[in-house]
Amino acid sequence: MTNESKSAKLNGEIESGPTARRRQLGFRLLALRKDAGLSAEEAGRRAGISKATVSRYEQAKGNVRWNQVKQLCEVYRASVEETAELIDLAQNSKVTDGWWVPYAGKLSDPMRVLLPLENEAKSIWHLSNGVVPGLLQTRRYAAAIKATPSNTLTPEQVTEFLDMRMQRQQILERKTPPTYHVVLDESVLRRNVGGPEVMTEQLDLLLDRRAEPNITIQVLPFDAGAYSATLTSFIVYGGPDPSLDVIFIENAVGSLFLEEEGSRQAYENARAFLSSEALDPDSSAELIAEARKKHLQDQK
């Protein structure tokens, strides 16, 4: 087994959900194929499956058939122990009980990937330079965010979207919630979303949530200057093993999920730097309270 395969091995020591298992499986199948010196096309030919299926399994896309994993293990001459482990990963890699499953047909492709990742994350680190992150939004604040005209929803769709947004937030209420570290640009606090009353309510929520032991909120103040690392908001979903961390970036034309080691290291450097540059949590709370006071004055 390669070092990459060993680092991804569950071995009963790392808790994981279906999405993490699927990704563990993908890493280990890719490592086995490389060790065997086979192309995806040749591995598929020998196992009696398509090259596309081999690649899909390695990239953790879609559901997995355990009997095909067994065939690949035979081609790669994996040990009996490892074959059994990979078959177990395959058999337990399907998401069936996620709260979002009933909505699956209405979700965009990025959301179908993001929600399982978010649900299973051990830690979440979020840089936001536009709006309050969804996991910390009030319902009225979320409703007041203006949609691009081409993406306008019906009133029924808006209600469903808001219901889902509120349901997503329940991961922070779990008995063992993920650690959640947020770095906000000061503009997020100053921007008037929905009017002074909505903003006052939203900033009150931030001040309440920051007191929770698993939540850290920091602010990058205006007077700190500008940073190349803040040109785009991003989220890092921490997996049960560092090799499973995923960086999520969203823009007007699509979404990116970055998993390569180089990308993980680059964003680890960025978030360490931004965390050190931002105000500490107590000073950040003072700035949030100051912004709240300004919105409250505008309300009168």
C-alpha positions as CSV (number, residue, x, y, z in Angstrom):
1,M,0.0,0.0,0.0
2,T,1.4,3.5,-0.9
3,N,1.8,6.3,1.6
4,E,-1.1,8.1,0.0
5,S,-3.2,5.0,0.5
6,K,-2.1,4.6,4.1
7,S,-3.0,8.2,4.9
8,A,-6.4,7.7,3.5
9,K,-7.0,4.4,5.3
10,L,-10.0,4.4,7.7
11,N,-8.9,1.5,9.8
12,G,-11.7,2.2,12.3
13,E,-9.8,5.2,13.6
14,I,-11.5,8.1,11.7
15,E,-15.2,8.8,11.8
16,S,-16.7,9.4,8.4
17,G,-20.0,9.7,6.6
18,P,-21.0,8.4,3.1
19,T,-19.3,11.2,1.2
20,A,-16.0,10.9,3.1
21,R,-16.1,7.1,2.6
22,R,-16.6,7.6,-1.2
23,R,-13.6,9.9,-1.3
24,Q,-11.5,7.6,0.8
25,L,-12.4,4.8,-1.6
26,G,-11.4,7.0,-4.6
27,F,-8.0,7.9,-3.2
28,R,-7.2,4.3,-2.5
29,L,-8.4,2.9,-5.8
30,L,-6.3,5.5,-7.6
31,A,-3.2,4.6,-5.5
32,L,-3.7,0.9,-6.2
33,R,-4.0,1.6,-10.0
34,K,-0.9,3.7,-10.0
35,D,1.0,1.0,-8.0
36,A,-0.2,-1.5,-10.6
37,G,1.1,0.7,-13.4
38,L,-2.2,0.6,-15.3
39,S,-4.1,3.3,-17.2
40,A,-7.7,3.8,-16.3
41,E,-8.6,2.4,-19.7
42,E,-6.6,-0.8,-19.2
43,A,-7.8,-1.2,-15.7
44,G,-11.4,-1.0,-16.8
45,R,-10.8,-3.4,-19.7
46,R,-9.4,-6.0,-17.4
47,A,-12.1,-5.5,-14.8
48,G,-14.9,-5.6,-17.4
49,I,-16.0,-2.0,-16.7
50,S,-15.7,1.2,-18.6
51,K,-12.8,3.7,-18.4
52,A,-15.4,6.3,-17.4
53,T,-16.5,4.2,-14.4
54,V,-12.9,3.7,-13.2
55,S,-12.4,7.5,-13.4
56,R,-15.7,8.2,-11.7
57,Y,-14.9,6.0,-8.8
58,E,-11.5,7.6,-8.4
59,Q,-13.0,11.0,-8.4
60,A,-15.7,10.1,-5.9
61,K,-18.5,11.0,-8.3
62,G,-21.9,9.2,-8.2
63,N,-22.8,6.0,-6.5
64,V,-20.5,2.9,-6.3
65,R,-21.2,-0.7,-7.0
66,W,-19.3,-2.9,-4.6
67,N,-19.0,-5.8,-7.0
68,Q,-17.1,-3.5,-9.5
69,V,-14.8,-2.4,-6.7
70,K,-14.1,-6.1,-6.0
71,Q,-13.3,-6.6,-9.7
72,L,-10.9,-3.7,-9.7
73,C,-9.2,-5.0,-6.5
74,E,-8.6,-8.3,-8.3
75,V,-7.0,-6.5,-11.2
76,Y,-4.8,-4.5,-8.9
77,R,-3.9,-7.6,-6.9
78,A,-4.9,-6.0,-3.7
79,S,-4.6,-8.0,-0.5
80,V,-7.6,-9.8,0.9
81,E,-7.6,-7.4,3.9
82,E,-7.6,-4.3,1.7
83,T,-10.1,-5.7,-0.7
84,A,-12.5,-6.3,2.2
85,E,-11.9,-2.7,3.5
86,L,-12.6,-1.2,0.0
87,I,-15.8,-3.3,-0.5
88,D,-17.0,-2.1,3.0
89,L,-16.3,1.5,2.0
90,A,-18.3,0.9,-1.3
91,Q,-21.2,-0.7,0.5
92,N,-21.5,2.2,2.9
93,S,-20.8,5.1,0.6
94,K,-24.4,6.0,-0.4
95,V,-26.2,8.9,1.2
96,T,-29.7,7.9,2.1
97,D,-30.6,9.8,5.3
98,G,-29.3,13.3,4.7
99,W,-32.0,16.0,5.4
100,W,-31.4,17.3,1.8
101,V,-32.2,14.0,0.1
102,P,-35.9,14.9,-0.4
103,Y,-34.8,18.1,-2.1
104,A,-32.2,16.4,-4.3
105,G,-34.2,16.8,-7.6
106,K,-34.4,20.6,-7.0
107,L,-30.8,21.2,-6.0
108,S,-28.2,22.5,-8.4
109,D,-25.2,20.3,-9.1
110,P,-22.9,22.3,-6.8
111,M,-25.3,22.1,-3.9
112,R,-25.7,18.3,-4.3
113,V,-21.9,18.1,-3.7
114,L,-21.7,20.9,-1.1
115,L,-24.5,19.8,1.3
116,P,-23.0,16.3,2.0
117,L,-19.6,17.8,2.5
118,E,-21.0,20.4,4.9
119,N,-23.0,17.8,6.8
120,E,-19.9,15.6,7.4
121,A,-17.3,18.3,7.9
122,K,-15.4,18.2,11.2
123,S,-14.4,21.9,10.7
124,I,-15.5,24.7,8.5
125,W,-13.4,27.8,7.8
126,H,-15.2,30.6,5.8
127,L,-13.9,33.9,4.4
128,S,-16.8,36.1,3.4
129,N,-16.3,39.5,1.8
130,G,-19.9,40.0,0.5
131,V,-22.6,38.8,2.9
132,V,-23.0,37.1,6.2
133,P,-22.3,33.4,5.7
134,G,-25.5,31.3,5.2
135,L,-24.9,29.3,8.4
136,L,-25.2,32.5,10.4
137,Q,-27.9,34.4,8.5
138,T,-31.2,35.3,10.0
139,R,-34.2,34.4,7.8
140,R,-35.0,38.0,7.1
141,Y,-31.4,38.8,6.1
142,A,-31.3,35.8,3.7
143,A,-34.6,36.9,2.2
144,A,-33.3,40.5,1.6
145,I,-30.3,39.4,-0.5
146,K,-31.1,40.5,-4.0
147,A,-31.0,37.8,-6.7
148,T,-29.6,38.4,-10.1
149,P,-32.6,39.0,-12.5
150,S,-31.8,35.9,-14.5
151,N,-32.0,33.8,-11.3
152,T,-35.2,35.2,-9.9
153,L,-37.3,32.6,-8.0
154,T,-41.0,32.3,-7.5
155,P,-42.4,33.1,-4.1
156,E,-42.9,29.4,-3.4
157,Q,-39.3,28.7,-4.4
158,V,-38.0,31.5,-2.2
159,T,-39.9,30.0,0.8
160,E,-38.4,26.6,0.1
161,F,-34.9,28.1,-0.3
162,L,-35.2,29.9,3.0
163,D,-36.5,26.8,4.7
164,M,-33.5,24.9,3.4
165,R,-31.1,27.7,4.5
166,M,-32.5,27.5,8.1
167,Q,-32.3,23.7,8.1
168,R,-28.6,23.9,7.0
169,Q,-27.9,25.9,10.1
170,Q,-28.9,23.0,12.4
171,I,-25.4,21.4,11.9
172,L,-24.2,24.0,14.4
173,E,-26.8,22.9,17.0
174,R,-25.6,19.2,17.1
175,K,-24.4,17.6,20.2
176,T,-20.9,17.5,18.5
177,P,-21.0,20.3,15.9
178,P,-18.2,21.1,13.6
179,T,-15.8,23.9,14.6
180,Y,-16.8,27.0,12.6
181,H,-14.3,29.8,12.0
182,V,-15.5,32.8,10.1
183,V,-13.5,35.8,8.9
184,L,-15.7,38.7,7.7
185,D,-14.6,41.7,5.7
186,E,-15.9,44.8,7.6
187,S,-18.0,45.7,4.5
188,V,-20.3,42.7,5.5
189,L,-21.1,44.5,8.7
190,R,-21.6,48.0,7.1
191,R,-23.6,47.0,4.0
192,N,-27.3,47.7,4.5
193,V,-29.1,44.4,3.6
194,G,-32.9,44.7,4.1
195,G,-32.8,47.9,6.1
196,P,-31.5,48.9,9.6
197,E,-34.0,46.7,11.4
198,V,-32.9,43.6,9.5
199,M,-29.2,44.5,10.0
200,T,-29.6,45.1,13.7
201,E,-31.2,41.7,14.1
202,Q,-28.5,40.1,12.0
203,L,-25.7,41.6,13.9
204,D,-27.4,40.7,17.2
205,L,-27.3,37.1,16.0
206,L,-23.6,37.3,15.2
207,L,-22.9,38.6,18.7
208,D,-24.9,35.8,20.2
209,R,-23.4,33.0,18.2
210,R,-19.8,34.1,18.8
211,A,-20.2,33.1,22.4
212,E,-20.6,29.5,21.5
213,P,-17.5,27.4,22.0
214,N,-17.4,25.9,18.5
215,I,-17.8,29.3,16.7
216,T,-15.1,31.9,16.1
217,I,-15.9,35.1,14.3
218,Q,-13.1,37.5,13.3
219,V,-13.4,40.8,11.2
220,L,-10.9,42.2,8.7
221,P,-11.2,45.9,9.4
222,F,-11.1,48.6,6.6
223,D,-8.0,50.2,8.1
224,A,-6.0,46.9,7.7
225,G,-5.8,47.5,4.0
226,A,-6.5,45.2,1.1
227,Y,-5.4,41.5,0.6
228,S,-5.0,39.5,-2.5
229,A,-6.3,36.5,-0.6
230,T,-9.7,38.2,-0.1
231,L,-10.5,38.8,-3.7
232,T,-12.8,35.8,-3.7
233,S,-14.8,34.4,-0.7
234,F,-14.0,30.7,0.0
235,I,-14.9,27.9,2.4
236,V,-12.6,25.1,3.6
237,Y,-14.5,22.0,4.7
238,G,-12.2,20.0,7.0
239,G,-12.6,16.2,6.5
240,P,-11.9,13.4,9.0
241,D,-8.4,13.4,7.6
242,P,-6.5,16.4,6.2
243,S,-6.1,14.7,2.9
244,L,-9.9,15.0,2.6
245,D,-10.2,18.7,3.1
246,V,-12.1,20.5,0.3
247,I,-12.0,24.2,-0.8
248,F,-15.2,25.6,-2.2
249,I,-15.3,28.7,-4.3
250,E,-18.4,30.1,-5.9
251,N,-18.8,32.9,-8.5
252,A,-21.3,34.2,-11.0
253,V,-20.7,31.5,-13.6
254,G,-20.1,28.4,-11.5
255,S,-18.5,26.7,-8.5
256,L,-15.1,25.1,-7.9
257,F,-14.3,22.2,-5.5
258,L,-10.5,22.1,-5.0
259,E,-9.0,19.0,-3.5
260,E,-5.4,18.8,-4.9
261,E,-2.6,19.0,-2.3
262,G,-1.2,22.1,-3.9
263,S,-4.5,23.9,-3.6
264,R,-5.0,22.7,0.0
265,Q,-1.6,24.1,1.0
266,A,-2.2,27.4,-0.8
267,Y,-5.5,28.0,1.0
268,E,-4.1,26.8,4.3
269,N,-1.5,29.5,4.0
270,A,-4.2,32.1,3.0
271,R,-6.4,31.3,5.9
272,A,-3.6,31.3,8.5
273,F,-2.5,34.7,7.2
274,L,-6.0,36.2,7.2
275,S,-6.7,34.8,10.7
276,S,-3.5,36.5,12.0
277,E,-4.4,39.8,10.2
278,A,-8.0,39.9,11.3
279,L,-9.0,41.4,14.7
280,D,-9.1,38.9,17.5
281,P,-12.6,37.6,18.4
282,D,-13.2,40.1,21.3
283,S,-12.0,43.1,19.2
284,S,-14.1,41.8,16.3
285,A,-17.2,41.7,18.6
286,E,-16.6,45.3,19.5
287,L,-16.6,46.3,15.9
288,I,-19.7,44.3,15.2
289,A,-21.4,46.1,18.2
290,E,-20.3,49.4,16.8
291,A,-21.7,48.6,13.3
292,R,-24.9,47.4,15.0
293,K,-25.2,50.8,16.9
294,K,-24.8,52.6,13.6
295,H,-27.6,50.6,12.0
296,L,-29.8,51.1,15.1
297,Q,-29.3,54.9,14.8
298,D,-30.3,54.7,11.1
299,Q,-33.5,53.0,12.2
300,K,-34.7,56.0,14.1
